[in-house]
Amino acid sequence: MTAKVWRWIAILAFVASIVVALRLIGPAVPNEILMLTGPETSAFYANGLRYKEILGRHGVTVHLEETAGSIENLDGLAEAEMPTAAYVWGLPASGRGKPPPEGVESLGTMSLQPLWVFASRDADLTRLRDLSGSKIAAGEEHSDSRVLALFLLEEEGIGDDVEFAHTDALTPGQALGAIQSNQVAAIIAVGGPDSLLIDRLLRSPELQVLSIRRADAFAIQYRALQQVRFPEGAHDLKDNIPDHDLQLLAARAQLVVSDQFPPALADLLLQAASEIHRDATPFSARGEFPNPGSAALPLSWAADNFYTNGPQKLQKVLPFRLATLINRFLTAVVAFASAAIGIFKIVPAIISLPFKRGVRRSYRELDAIERSAATGTDKKTLLDELAQVDQSTAAIATPLPKLRITWFELRQYIHDMRDRLEAL
């Protein structure tokens, strides 16, 4: 092929690389996302409202969708038709023997949410196993409280010996009344001590909280869980609530997304998460959350970059949309430049291949003539052979200007050899 053909090939390859780069960069960042939360009364839903407000400042609309809990949230991620994020507990079922859901990545752990077991002070209950043969309330079916309660009871070996009350989400008054009237022996709930339900039950003088005796063992076996301590008087010093130290289990609350979630939006979500979850709680220090501890789910690339390098630098000084546009432009420029450098290094090398083969062949023929001269071959034969080499080298095309120096050197070598042969 001629040099002109190779140049057209280079141009077409460069255009193709631009198309590929644009596809890799992807479409513009969407203006809206869906967030799967949980029941309207849950902490997850309350957090969702804060995400909606914070992302709204940057021109991103957050649509909140109530769900039964983490299991429904994970299913919803797989079925969503728009960028979707969801809060989930670090589900214990994924901690051992079961792989994490496919296509789901974590943006990190956002908080610790303790599990509480409330029972009557008059009941002879001191540990989870004492609930064997009892009826308990633990939220609605498929709720996070029910899933975590069932998990703990099964691990204690009494999952089949406990009956769950078929109730909707209980108000604090209903929960207290259910225990007082002996409708249930215990209530298992998940949430912070300041939530309406947990606060009311902690303050009831008729109720006790059961410590989880083997909380540290659960935490070792399941990374989704963490042992936490709630000291005496931690909730209310004046009224000394609780009246003794409690050893509890807390579930790691994660923010998860599909593996196709736009990285720029993931970065924005994590900036919002830092604002929402950075404050101290009874179970964590200020600034401890969010963090990359993500239990059994893989950490997304965008989250790993955020925790390693912080927010995108341009977003610190520019509006989100403008910073994202500039980042995409710079990514495209780098991709185009890389493609151009690669192509325009490779194409000249390919174009010069026929020339280099011709030069090497000519030098091999000249070397053969030198060897023949050393063995006494007659001068006429040597000059005739040299004339043929001279004729073939004159026809070698030089596709690139820089190759003409090499061609002239070859031609000079032939001229010098002719002078030496004629002098024999």
FENDABEL-V752901 format. One record per residue. RES is the residue in one small letter. SS is DSSP state (a for helix, b for strand, c for the rest). PSI is psi in whole degrees, 0 to 359 (none if undefined). Layout:
res;ss;psi
RES;SS;PSI
RES;SS;PSI
This chain:
res;ss;psi
m;c;147
t;c;166
a;a;325
k;a;319
v;a;316
w;a;324
r;a;321
w;a;322
i;a;319
a;a;317
i;a;315
l;a;321
a;a;322
f;a;316
v;a;317
a;a;322
s;a;326
i;a;317
v;a;315
v;a;317
a;a;318
l;a;323
r;a;323
l;a;323
i;a;324
g;c;175
p;c;172
a;c;155
v;c;130
p;c;159
n;c;354
e;b;152
i;b;164
l;b;137
m;b;120
l;b;125
t;c;282
g;c;193
p;c;154
e;c;336
t;c;359
s;c;161
a;a;328
f;a;318
y;a;319
a;a;319
n;a;322
g;a;322
l;a;324
r;a;320
y;a;318
k;a;318
e;a;317
i;a;313
l;a;332
g;a;330
r;c;334
h;c;14
g;c;16
v;c;122
t;b;130
v;b;120
h;b;122
l;b;139
e;b;121
e;c;141
t;c;173
a;c;333
g;c;199
s;a;319
i;a;314
e;a;325
n;a;316
l;a;320
d;a;321
g;a;327
l;a;320
a;a;334
e;a;351
a;c;144
e;c;2
m;c;165
p;c;125
t;b;136
a;b;158
a;b;147
y;b;135
v;b;150
w;b;155
g;c;91
l;c;124
p;a;331
a;a;337
s;a;6
g;c;334
r;c;126
g;c;357
k;c;124
p;c;155
p;c;161
p;c;144
e;c;146
g;c;12
v;b;131
e;b;154
s;b;144
l;b;5
g;b;175
t;b;130
m;b;329
s;b;171
l;b;130
q;b;111
p;b;154
l;b;132
w;b;138
v;b;108
f;b;137
a;b;166
s;b;143
r;c;335
d;c;344
a;c;147
d;c;70
l;c;125
t;c;347
r;c;168
l;a;320
r;a;341
d;a;350
l;a;358
s;c;131
g;c;6
s;c;169
k;b;130
i;b;160
a;b;132
a;c;58
g;c;187
e;c;163
e;c;137
h;c;1
s;c;164
d;a;322
s;a;318
r;a;317
v;a;313
l;a;323
a;a;315
l;a;321
f;a;311
l;a;316
l;a;323
e;a;319
e;a;331
e;c;353
g;c;15
i;c;20
g;a;322
d;a;351
d;a;6
v;c;136
e;b;132
f;b;133
a;c;136
h;c;87
t;c;158
d;c;179
a;c;128
l;c;142
t;c;163
p;a;318
g;a;319
q;a;320
a;a;314
l;a;317
g;a;325
a;a;322
i;a;317
q;a;325
s;c;7
n;c;24
q;c;326
v;c;153
a;c;335
a;b;159
i;b;128
i;b;125
a;b;155
v;b;134
g;c;172
g;c;157
p;c;342
d;c;354
s;c;154
l;a;314
l;a;309
i;a;318
d;a;314
r;a;318
l;a;324
l;a;326
r;a;351
s;c;122
p;c;348
e;c;351
l;b;155
q;b;159
v;b;128
l;c;130
s;c;147
i;c;103
r;c;324
r;c;37
a;a;320
d;a;325
a;a;320
f;a;317
a;a;326
i;a;319
q;a;330
y;c;113
r;c;344
a;c;347
l;b;156
q;b;136
q;b;135
v;b;155
r;b;134
f;b;100
p;c;160
e;c;132
g;c;4
a;c;331
h;c;323
d;b;106
l;c;317
k;c;314
d;c;4
n;c;62
i;b;123
p;c;168
d;c;6
h;c;162
d;c;141
l;b;137
q;b;117
l;b;167
l;b;137
a;b;141
a;b;142
r;b;119
a;b;122
q;b;152
l;b;121
v;b;156
v;b;167
s;b;160
d;c;356
q;c;8
f;c;133
p;c;128
p;a;324
a;a;321
l;a;325
a;a;318
d;a;319
l;a;320
l;a;319
l;a;328
q;a;319
a;a;320
a;a;323
s;a;325
e;a;323
i;a;320
h;a;7
r;c;339
d;c;154
a;c;150
t;b;173
p;c;345
f;c;7
s;b;151
a;c;161
r;c;134
g;c;359
e;c;331
f;c;151
p;c;159
n;b;165
p;c;4
g;c;114
s;c;24
a;c;227
a;c;352
l;c;141
p;c;146
l;b;134
s;c;157
w;a;318
a;a;320
a;a;318
d;a;319
n;a;321
f;a;313
y;a;333
t;a;316
n;a;354
g;c;182
p;c;157
q;c;133
k;a;322
l;a;329
q;a;345
k;a;337
v;c;348
l;c;157
p;c;152
f;a;311
r;a;315
l;a;317
a;a;319
t;a;318
l;a;316
i;a;319
n;a;318
r;a;320
f;a;315
l;a;323
t;a;318
a;a;317
v;a;315
v;a;318
a;a;315
f;a;317
a;a;318
s;a;317
a;a;317
a;a;315
i;a;315
g;a;313
i;a;315
f;a;359
k;a;322
i;a;317
v;a;313
p;a;322
a;a;320
i;a;317
i;a;323
s;c;354
l;a;311
p;a;320
f;a;314
k;a;323
r;a;318
g;a;319
v;a;315
r;a;320
r;a;318
s;a;319
y;a;326
r;a;320
e;a;321
l;a;322
d;a;322
a;a;321
i;a;318
e;a;316
r;a;324
s;a;322
a;a;324
a;a;335
t;c;1
g;c;16
t;c;143
d;c;153
k;a;321
k;a;317
t;a;317
l;a;319
l;a;323
d;a;318
e;a;320
l;a;323
a;a;322
q;a;318
v;a;319
d;a;318
q;a;318
s;a;322
t;a;330
a;a;334
a;c;356
i;c;124
a;c;143
t;c;96
p;c;339
l;c;140
p;a;322
k;a;344
l;a;346
r;a;331
i;a;315
t;a;321
w;a;317
f;a;323
e;a;319
l;a;315
r;a;323
q;a;323
y;a;318
i;a;318
h;a;317
d;a;323
m;a;324
r;a;318
d;a;320
r;a;320
l;a;319
e;a;336
a;c;354
l;c;none
